[in-house]
């Protein structure tokens, strides 16, 4: 699905596009632990592509491999 089109580490904007959610919703998902494995470097969030794949499988039942 999106795996080949995006880098290994995704930005907030990338994940918003993939999940079709706004930034506020995504920040809430990150802070609640709904999406795991993300981290910040200073003020910049980095989200591993695998974290989004795992979220989609777990929450939506979508296999993205």
Phi, psi and omega in degrees: 000264182267350190305320184276347185263351185235153177291170180298322178252123185260153175268170175304316181297318178300313183292322176302318179294315181298314185270353183056049176232162176277170181298319181300317179296317180295315178301322178294318179297321180291315183289333180278348182087005178298323172249120183254159175094353179280154179211166180246142169243102188067240179261000186260123176279140171236127183237117178298139178304323179297326179298322179287319176301314179298318178300314182297320178294313184291314188271328187243349182071025181261126176267119185253012180280000000 
